[in-house]
Amino acid sequence: MLSIVSFLGFTILVAFIAWYATRRTDEKTADGYYLGGRSLGAITIAGSLLLTNLSAEQIVGLNGQSFTEGVLVMAWETLAAIAMIFTAIFLLPKYMRSGITTIPEFIQDRFDHQTKAILSILFLVAYGIVLLPTILYSGSLAFSTMFDLPELLGVSQNSVIWISVWTIGIIGGIYAIFGGLKAVAVSDLINAIGLLIGGLLIPVFGLMAIGEGSIGEGLSTLWESNPEKFNAKGDVTASIPFGTIFTGMMIAQMYYWGTNQSILQRVFGAKSLKEGQKGMILAGFVKFLIPIIVVLPGIIAFHLFQGNLENADQAYPALVRKVLPSAFLGFFAAVLFGAVLSSFNSLLNSSATLFGFDLYKQYFKKDASDMQSVKAGKSFGMVLAILSMSIAPFIANAPDGLFAYIQQSLGSLSVPILAVVAVGMLSKKVPAIAAKIVLTLGVAMYLFSLLVLNPYFVEIALTEAASNGITDPEKLRVIKAEAYPHFLHIMGILFAVNIIIMLIIGKVNPKKDLYIPKITEEIDITPWKYAMIVGIVVSILVLSTYFIF
């Protein structure tokens, strides 16, 4: 009963504060609804960035991978900080100087409106088919395991997932579609604080459970009993082989933090470039601590459950249920619920922005007012929410786990999008046709590699192994991993191929009218004078943590 009361109490409190903070924001205008009236400060931006990124799919998925593989999966978090700092120092000034609302708007200025439309559609596909469904599924899985909902409700696990997905989706949809960016960002900040506090409690109580009340003894026992879990250098069979951190890993990070609309929209809503840079670098610094929340609990769960769980993605919620005192369970569930809603409604808000701002005005009603554009975006957001709620329960069938599904699926979009944005910034002569070719051909090449070439070469390798009498599971796992390059290596290779294609087209058929970046006077674009120094310090801290292991 106490858990339910604390859950409802914290959830209602967050909703009230979000309403109170946004009651005077004019959300009938594009800037008001999409960018919170460009009124966000550094702290709010940092909290919103962290909660948009750090949701159940991140916490559940990464802890599931660390349960299986150990600390090596922290590369997804530590190297993210490097990408965030690079974006804050080098990319953000270019974006905000032009006063854009969306990344596709920048692409339109650099190339043309057709290229912008293709990019907007790719973002919407990524949100509707990959990100939104995984957020809903992971949140539902967490609540189902934490509260043993199948037993409580007397229904099957599959039924609980469907019920939870639609409950979370409907609440999140109302929040995002009717609240606008500022309501999302304010609730993000509150939930970010709660999630950091609650997230740190889980490893604390977990280590105390291992060390019989002593955190130090628990950490020592964990380290000595599971040395293989504390090696960050993955071999060829790992989800992150060591070499991939120099190829596709950084491509994935730069796409997510440097070109992803749902992330950058929080920063575009900043009062000034200085506030945007401070917010992003602060969030990068917090990433220094995040492995304690999204990696360490998975290893603790492996020790406590002796590696015996039906589904590795259940490691985190099962650990929460085992070690967290009941008095804290409702609060943590409310925080996790807020994190799920945060990521879900952040993506829905960005989807409404992309459709209303980039597609509706261009292809449906060119003379649409701000109010009509916002209304169209809200309607589209509701349709996308329903689609994602319908897809989410089927993610349980993903063969390699939740987090692997997300990263492999997004690879088809991240490589060509990042290539187009990078070339668009660095070259003024590459024409729009080059961007269109890469945005379509790049997706096709990745999918062909993942869905056709990879299975083909793996099948050949396994057939040859069988003919040689090899039956040892470990040897077969190595043979399978070596049969075709890791998907992160493929991302790195295709990124270079896409860049080369665009540059060749630019050389053969250069853009006739020279691109001149626009400069806005509506935003204070004075940079933060300490951005470079603080960025270097944070980068050193992050890299030192990684190399310790």
Secondary structure as the mmCIF struct_conf table of DSSP 4:
data_model
#
loop_
_struct_conf.conf_type_id
_struct_conf.id
_struct_conf.beg_label_comp_id
_struct_conf.beg_label_asym_id
_struct_conf.beg_label_seq_id
_struct_conf.end_label_comp_id
_struct_conf.end_label_asym_id
_struct_conf.end_label_seq_id
HELX_RH_AL_P HELX_RH_AL_P1 LEU A 2 THR A 22
TURN_TY1_P TURN_TY1_P1 ARG A 23 ARG A 24
BEND BEND1 THR A 25 THR A 25
TURN_TY1_P TURN_TY1_P2 GLU A 27 LYS A 28
BEND BEND2 THR A 29 THR A 29
HELX_RH_AL_P HELX_RH_AL_P2 ALA A 30 LEU A 35
HELX_RH_3T_P HELX_RH_3T_P1 GLY A 36 ARG A 38
STRN STRN1 LEU A 40 LEU A 40
HELX_RH_AL_P HELX_RH_AL_P3 ALA A 42 ASN A 53
BEND BEND3 LEU A 54 SER A 55
HELX_RH_AL_P HELX_RH_AL_P4 ALA A 56 GLU A 69
HELX_RH_3T_P HELX_RH_3T_P2 VAL A 71 MET A 74
HELX_RH_AL_P HELX_RH_AL_P5 ALA A 75 PHE A 86
HELX_RH_PI_P HELX_RH_PI_P1 THR A 87 LEU A 91
HELX_RH_AL_P HELX_RH_AL_P6 LEU A 92 ARG A 97
TURN_TY1_P TURN_TY1_P3 SER A 98 GLY A 99
BEND BEND4 THR A 101 THR A 102
HELX_RH_AL_P HELX_RH_AL_P7 ILE A 103 ARG A 110
BEND BEND5 PHE A 111 PHE A 111
HELX_RH_AL_P HELX_RH_AL_P8 HIS A 113 VAL A 125
HELX_RH_PI_P HELX_RH_PI_P2 ALA A 126 LEU A 131
HELX_RH_AL_P HELX_RH_AL_P9 LEU A 132 MET A 146
TURN_TY1_P TURN_TY1_P4 PHE A 147 ASP A 148
HELX_RH_AL_P HELX_RH_AL_P10 LEU A 149 LEU A 153
TURN_TY1_P TURN_TY1_P5 GLY A 154 GLY A 154
BEND BEND6 VAL A 155 VAL A 155
HELX_RH_AL_P HELX_RH_AL_P11 GLN A 157 ILE A 210
TURN_TY1_P TURN_TY1_P6 GLY A 211 GLY A 213
HELX_RH_AL_P HELX_RH_AL_P12 ILE A 215 SER A 225
HELX_RH_3T_P HELX_RH_3T_P3 PRO A 227 PHE A 230
STRN STRN2 GLY A 234 GLY A 234
TURN_TY1_P TURN_TY1_P7 VAL A 236 THR A 237
BEND BEND7 ALA A 238 ILE A 240
STRN STRN3 PRO A 241 PRO A 241
HELX_RH_3T_P HELX_RH_3T_P4 PHE A 242 PHE A 246
TURN_TY1_P TURN_TY1_P8 THR A 247 THR A 247
HELX_RH_AL_P HELX_RH_AL_P13 GLY A 248 GLY A 258
TURN_TY1_P TURN_TY1_P9 THR A 259 THR A 259
HELX_RH_AL_P HELX_RH_AL_P14 GLN A 261 PHE A 268
TURN_TY1_P TURN_TY1_P10 GLY A 269 GLY A 269
STRN STRN4 ALA A 270 ALA A 270
BEND BEND8 LYS A 271 LYS A 271
STRN STRN5 SER A 272 SER A 272
HELX_RH_AL_P HELX_RH_AL_P15 LEU A 273 VAL A 286
TURN_TY1_P TURN_TY1_P11 LYS A 287 ILE A 290
HELX_RH_AL_P HELX_RH_AL_P16 PRO A 291 VAL A 294
TURN_TY1_P TURN_TY1_P12 VAL A 295 VAL A 295
HELX_RH_AL_P HELX_RH_AL_P17 LEU A 296 LEU A 304
TURN_TY1_P TURN_TY1_P13 PHE A 305 GLY A 307
BEND BEND9 GLU A 310 GLU A 310
HELX_RH_3T_P HELX_RH_3T_P5 ALA A 312 GLN A 314
HELX_RH_AL_P HELX_RH_AL_P18 ALA A 315 VAL A 323
BEND BEND10 LEU A 324 LEU A 324
HELX_RH_AL_P HELX_RH_AL_P19 SER A 326 THR A 353
HELX_RH_PI_P HELX_RH_PI_P3 LEU A 354 PHE A 364
TURN_TY1_P TURN_TY1_P14 LYS A 366 ASP A 367
HELX_RH_AL_P HELX_RH_AL_P20 ASP A 370 ILE A 391
HELX_RH_3T_P HELX_RH_3T_P6 ALA A 392 ASN A 397
TURN_TY1_P TURN_TY1_P15 PRO A 399 ASP A 400
HELX_RH_AL_P HELX_RH_AL_P21 LEU A 402 LEU A 426
BEND BEND11 LYS A 428 LYS A 429
HELX_RH_AL_P HELX_RH_AL_P22 ALA A 432 PHE A 448
HELX_RH_PI_P HELX_RH_PI_P4 SER A 449 LEU A 453
HELX_RH_AL_P HELX_RH_AL_P23 ASN A 454 SER A 467
TURN_TY1_P TURN_TY1_P16 ASN A 468 GLY A 469
HELX_RH_AL_P HELX_RH_AL_P24 PRO A 473 GLU A 482
BEND BEND12 ALA A 483 TYR A 484
HELX_RH_AL_P HELX_RH_AL_P25 PHE A 487 VAL A 508
BEND BEND13 ASN A 509 ASN A 509
BEND BEND14 LYS A 512 ASP A 513
HELX_LH_PP_P HELX_LH_PP_P1 LEU A 514 TYR A 515
BEND BEND15 GLU A 521 ILE A 523
STRN STRN6 ASP A 524 ASP A 524
HELX_LH_PP_P HELX_LH_PP_P2 THR A 526 TRP A 528
TURN_TY1_P TURN_TY1_P17 LYS A 529 TYR A 530
HELX_RH_AL_P HELX_RH_AL_P26 ALA A 531 ILE A 548
#
